[in-house]
Amino acid sequence: MSTENFRKVYYLNDIDSRNAPIPVSLLYNVGLSDNEIKLLHKNSLFTVGDLCRRCLTSQEYNILHGIDSYFSVPATERFTDAVEALTDNAKISLSMRCSGATLERIGNELQLTRERARQILAETRLKLRDTADLVAGMLLSTNHTSFHFSDLVDLFCSEEAATYCKFVLQESSYVCYFKFSDSFVKYSACGLDAEHRLKTIIGEVIGEGINFYDNLEVIEYELKKNNLDYFNVSDVMNFLIHSKYRFYGDFVVKRKSHYAIVCHDAVLKYFHFDIKLDGNENNEDMRLLRQIISKRYSGLSLPANNRALTAGMTRDASRFVLSGRGRYCPIEKVIYSVPLFEEIYKFVNDSPQTSYYYGELFSYFQERLLAETNIDNRYFLHGMLKYLYPNEFAYERDLMSKIGEPRQNIDERLSELLLENGRAMTKEEIKQSIPGINDHVIAFSVARQSGLIQWNFNEFNHIDNITITDEEQEILSNAIKTQTDLHNGYASDTLLFAAVKETCKDFLLRNNIANSQNLYYVASTLFRDEYRFRRPHILSKDFPVQDISFANVVQVLLPCDTDLNYDAFHRLANTLGWSQGTVYSVFSELEKDFIRISENDYVRKKHFSISRSALNDVSDILRKLVSKSGYIAFGNFFEYESFPNFSYKWNGFLLESLIIEYDTGFRIVSPQILDRRIQKGIIVPNDSPYETFEDLIIGSLLSDGITTLTEAEFLNYLRTYNLIVTKTIPQELYQCPKLNFQNEIFTIL
């Protein structure tokens, strides 16, 4: 306390700095009233740290002087002291419950009824709740909305104390606990329907299945739009598994979805263009597909014979199109001209002929097809016509016939609808306004009409709904030029939006342009003659790539002909304004052409070599390591001194790459959720009966004679044997059909 100009001012001198983040709003836990807290907020005092950093008025000091001594030690210490002060029965109950014991078992230990054990635990939670909330406040403060259990462990520096605090916070009114992510979120941020909203997003974006990393940007955008961005990428992946989805490599599908969805992704990612599909068991393309599925989409089961596999893959015409005799191509690889196909459609429809052979049509339009598309044969033309006009003609093996029903003019109706509404519309709104229209028809209509533009995920707009002055258009044009000049001919939607969000504020507000995606599609229409666009890329006309892709852009801006460094890539991605989702997906695509030699360094496969004898030595070492249990986890300590001499320093990442890329006689079984920073895999022989992580865990339990164990015992088992490197049980074990989880007990079925 001090005086100045005869006016007393006061200070709180004893508060421990570790309590500084705690929000003032939580001080009701130490006796302050709502009115007193409101007064502090009115005086711009929002955290305990604010109380220490400035002098207080006598009124403020009168309110706060009692908390000085309470916060002289961190809230974590107050919590552990409160645990120590519990009665013996309360401490034993808390410890046993947090170790996975049932109420009945606790009651037996204390010679009490099950109900009395429950009452003791409820009373204990109530005694510890206020202090536990203050601990949560240390992590959340006023500017965060969530934290994970691992953050609580780091804060306490004790997993036991953190587990007790977690147990208490699960009944808190300050934070909400989400088991699938093992995280806590402020109730004021998530409300009571967070899981329902997350499930809705998953249904809309992922549907039956998608490549997760390719669509991370969309997922992140939808999370932010729905105020769910306190869930991170791993949280969403865990929620998917919790919701009965399954990951096969980077691809995620509903558990009972058709294998053809995953095969489409495999052909798209790993085949040069198309694949030959037939019943021939010696088909080299299908043999390669099976190898890729086994290697990159571990755990997916395919039909045993090629005839059944072909039938399954070609059943859905929306994913694969006929591209040659017995050959099929993912639709994403087709380059086609919408105006040209409209001419072909009109030619057939206006002709007095009732049917056309595909060869006949191809000959008539051959010159333009070869010049404007990559469609180079009559089979391919057949496939694309069937894809673009599935209901307008009857398709046979060699010819197509008119059905006689004129096509409804959807283009005009969709265009008029968007103009009448004067704003962007969701796909669902469009379907309600035009009964019978489907996703494919909407997408094709947007592709046909230059005035229709994508707006957000599953939202569309009309360019004539956008009003822009000449001055605003010039500002946009100059912004694109500035950004492309700064980045060697490259700009992104994020860079453009950041460049104009202040200088074009009226334009953005007037047209409801709320994000970089909205602006990008407007700019791609306005400046299509001056730049090349493929979201999120904006390229100068002379940018040295033909096929606009992230991988090709990286090759130009970050030369990596021989090697690749993750940190350098990450710096480039941040400079270019790529989202975290984009960073994940792009790097996962890039690294497929490289061997990982350390945590952050990669060597291009064609520049990497290892002798067959060295690989044999590695195989011999691994054979000894797995001889006892049938597996060895990367979480175990490896004595790399015994590994053969080599051009690179041995480490887990290098060993993992060699097992994946070379024939060592071993393969890696992993949990479904991976993290490039952490090696979660388990090495097993190629002939191991364990196809999935779940299989291996169940096999390990059975070999140890274990068929039933509590949740806490299961977690301890997994960590003791290094089968997991996280502090939680992987979600797939909760959803495994061979494991039953009920009343906090796992039982092998």
Secondary structure, 3 states (H helix, E strand, C coil): CEEECCEEEECCCCCCHHHCCCEHHHHHHHCCCHHHHHHHHHCCCCEHHHHHHCCECHHHHHHHCCHHHHCCCCHHHHHHHHHHCCCHHHHHHHHHHHCCCCHHHHHHHHCCCHHHHHHHHHHHHHHHHHHHHHHHHHHHCCCCCEEEHHHHHHHHCCHHHHHHHHHHHCCCCCEEEECCCCEEEEHHHHCCCHHHHHHHHHHHHCCCEEECHHHHHHHHHHHHHCCCCCCCHHHHHHHHHHCCEEEECCEEEECCCCCHHHHHHHHHHHCCCCEECCCCCCCHHHHHHHHHHHHHCCCCCCCCCHHHHHHHHHCCCCCEEEEECCEEEEHHHCCCCHHHHHHHHHHHHHCCCCEEEHHHHHHHHHHHHHHHCCCCCHHHHHHHHHHHCCCCEEECCCEEEECCCCCCCHHHHHHHHHHHHCCCEEHHHHHHHCCCCCHHHHHHHHHHCCCEEEEECCEEEEHHHCCCCHHHHHHHHHHHHHHHHHCCCEEEHHHHHHHHCCCCHHHHHHCCCCCHHHHHHHHHHHCCCCEEEECCEEEECCCCCCCCCHHHHHHHHCCCCCEEEHHHHHHHHHHCCCCHHHHHHHHHHHHHHEEECCCCEEEEHHHCCCCHHHHHHHHHHHHHHHCCCCCEECCCCCCHHHCCCCCCCCCHHHHHHHHHHCCCCEEEECCCCCECCECCCEEEECCCCCCCHHHHHHHHHHHCCCCEEEHHHHHHHHHHCCCCCCCCCCHHHHHCCCEEEECCEEEEC
